[in-house]
Amino acid sequence: MREKNILYMVIPCYNEEEVLPETTKRLRVKLHQMIDGGVISELSRIVYVDDGSKDDTWNLIMSYHAENDLVCGIKLSRNRGHQNALWAGLSTVKDHCDMAISIDADLQDDIGVLDQFVLEYEAGHDVVYGVRSARKKDTVFKRLTAEGYYKLLSHMGVEIVYNHADYRLMSRRAIEALMEYKEVNLFLRGIVPMIGFPSSTVYYERDKRFAGKSKYPLKKMLAFAFDGITSLSIKPIRFITTLGFLLFVVSMIFMVYFLIGAFVGHTVPGWSTLVISIWALGGLQLLAIGIIGEYIGKIYLETKGRPRFCVDVLLLDDKMNG
């Protein structure tokens, strides 16, 4: 008979050799506490997904797996990005667990609330979102850009949970439903709320990274934000259409104005107006072509139907293999 409350922790890793020893130590302690307290099954596991790391990350995962079958590992053949690595982990563990919790390897997200996640799952929620209760530890710039990011996504029509990243619990049936989404351009923060199963929220305070460097500098964060918008919303294209219509109306007004001026004998040099118009319309056209090109590029990738990832090595325990 299958035991209840089998929990798998799915943790994407990319060049995380500096944080893995402490992360593994903390997670082992926490999961053993939950197992001893009857909160989760002894079949629960920690699953690291090595996303093509170039450092000693995979060797560490192999050593932890050899020491303790609580730790398992998935090695992707090459770097495919955080979202694809997370997808790889979830798709691999879904047949072995009742629920899975995704979390980043740096453990900035508080594992002290894992018990609350499980309680919400037992209360009938298929998806439990980990949401930051405050951003006091962030810089002013980080706080303002993050708030602006969530507001922009919401304005663009993307259904997203405010102050939620990828710290979430998903039940087995929620993961199976997620696997039905076939798009290559993944933005899980926007896709998971689309599933529609009962959901809940657990609030926590986020800590600073205790070792290593962030894998999401400003440049990557901006690219991630743009991917989120263009993967889940067509409002940018509609915005271009609206702007184009407004510019057409304005140009008609100016045309009438200049024609009237010509008939009444007013001569207007028009050099400044001409130059401004050329630069403004030229810039708008390039912007429009760029945004449309971004969508066409995504369509191009989707039509190829390439796999999101390729697994190189699987380190599973005997129970999972069985």
GIZIDA-V889602 format. One record per residue. SS is DSSP state (@ for helix, = for strand, . for the rest). PHI is phi in radians with two decimals (* if undefined). Layout:
BEGIN
ss-><SS	SS>
phi-><PHI	PHI>
END
This chain:
BEGIN
ss-><.	.	.	.	.	.	=	=	=	=	=	=	=	.	.	.	@	@	@	@	@	@	@	@	@	@	@	@	@	@	@	@	@	@	@	@	.	.	.	.	.	.	.	.	=	=	=	=	=	=	.	.	.	.	.	.	@	@	@	@	@	@	@	@	@	@	@	.	.	.	=	=	=	=	=	=	.	.	.	.	.	@	@	@	@	@	@	@	@	@	@	@	@	.	.	.	.	.	=	=	=	=	.	.	.	.	.	.	.	.	@	@	@	@	@	@	@	@	@	@	@	@	.	.	.	.	=	=	=	=	=	=	.	.	.	.	.	.	.	@	@	@	@	@	@	@	@	@	@	@	@	@	@	@	@	.	.	.	.	.	.	.	.	=	=	=	=	=	=	=	=	@	@	@	@	@	@	@	.	.	.	.	.	.	.	.	.	@	@	@	@	@	@	@	@	.	.	.	=	=	=	=	=	=	.	.	.	.	.	.	.	.	.	.	.	.	.	@	@	@	@	@	@	@	@	@	@	@	@	@	@	@	.	.	@	@	@	@	@	@	@	@	@	@	@	@	@	@	@	@	@	@	@	@	@	@	@	@	@	@	@	@	@	.	.	.	.	.	.	.	@	@	@	@	@	@	@	@	@	@	@	@	@	@	@	@	@	@	@	@	@	@	@	@	@	@	@	@	@	@	@	@	@	@	.	.	.	.	.	.	=	=	=	=	=	.	.	@	@	@	@	.>
phi-><*	-1.27	-1.31	-1.49	1.08	-1.39	-1.88	-2.05	-1.60	-1.80	-2.27	-1.16	-2.32	-2.44	0.94	-1.98	-1.07	-1.31	-1.75	-1.01	-1.02	-1.24	-1.06	-1.12	-1.04	-1.14	-1.20	-1.05	-1.06	-1.15	-1.19	-1.12	-1.08	-1.21	-1.20	-1.10	-1.48	1.33	-1.32	-2.31	-1.32	-1.22	-1.45	-1.13	-2.49	-1.82	-2.11	-1.54	-1.99	-1.42	-1.58	1.18	-1.08	-1.79	-1.79	-1.64	-0.97	-1.18	-1.08	-1.13	-1.05	-1.10	-1.20	-1.15	-1.14	-1.17	-1.37	-2.68	-1.30	-1.16	-1.79	-2.13	-2.56	-2.26	-1.90	-1.39	-1.19	-2.80	-1.19	-2.11	1.68	-0.97	-1.16	-1.19	-1.13	-1.12	-1.07	-1.05	-1.12	-1.13	-1.18	-1.34	-1.61	-1.04	-1.50	-2.00	-2.28	-1.57	-2.72	-2.33	-2.04	-1.66	-2.73	-1.36	-1.20	-1.38	0.94	-1.17	-1.38	-1.26	-1.36	-1.14	-1.70	-1.02	-1.06	-1.17	-1.01	-1.15	-1.07	-1.16	-1.12	-1.15	-1.38	1.86	-1.67	-1.42	-2.27	-2.17	-1.61	-1.50	-2.11	-1.18	-1.37	-2.79	-2.15	-1.12	-1.49	-1.43	-1.25	-1.04	-1.08	-1.08	-1.13	-1.17	-1.18	-1.14	-1.11	-1.12	-1.10	-1.14	-1.16	-1.13	-1.04	-1.10	-1.13	-1.42	1.59	-1.51	-1.40	-2.49	-1.54	-1.09	1.10	-1.97	-1.84	-2.20	-1.60	-2.68	-1.80	-2.31	-1.27	-1.05	-1.25	-1.19	-1.14	-1.09	-1.17	-1.08	-1.14	-1.33	-1.43	-1.73	-1.13	-1.40	-1.42	-1.55	-2.46	-1.10	-1.08	-1.69	-1.36	-0.99	-1.09	-1.30	-1.09	1.57	-1.29	-0.95	-2.33	-2.57	-2.34	-2.12	-1.70	-2.73	-1.78	-1.59	-1.59	-1.35	-1.14	-1.50	-2.87	1.31	-1.94	-1.11	-1.57	-2.23	-1.18	-0.96	-1.05	-1.20	-1.11	-1.13	-1.12	-1.12	-1.11	-1.14	-1.07	-1.07	-1.19	-1.30	-1.43	-2.17	-2.55	-1.88	-1.08	-1.00	-1.21	-1.13	-1.08	-1.08	-1.05	-1.12	-1.10	-1.07	-1.12	-1.11	-1.13	-1.11	-1.09	-1.09	-1.13	-1.14	-1.10	-1.12	-1.09	-1.07	-1.07	-1.23	-1.15	-1.10	-1.05	-1.19	-1.20	-1.52	1.63	-1.43	-1.77	-1.91	-0.95	1.34	-1.08	-1.07	-1.08	-1.13	-1.12	-1.05	-1.10	-1.10	-1.16	-1.14	-1.20	-1.10	-1.10	-1.10	-1.13	-1.11	-1.06	-1.10	-1.10	-1.11	-1.16	-1.08	-1.08	-1.08	-1.19	-1.11	-1.07	-1.18	-1.07	-1.02	-1.18	-1.14	-1.21	-1.18	1.16	-1.21	-1.16	-1.21	-2.82	-2.23	-1.50	-1.58	-2.40	-2.05	-1.92	-2.00	-1.57	-1.09	-1.15	-1.20	-1.13	-1.36>
END
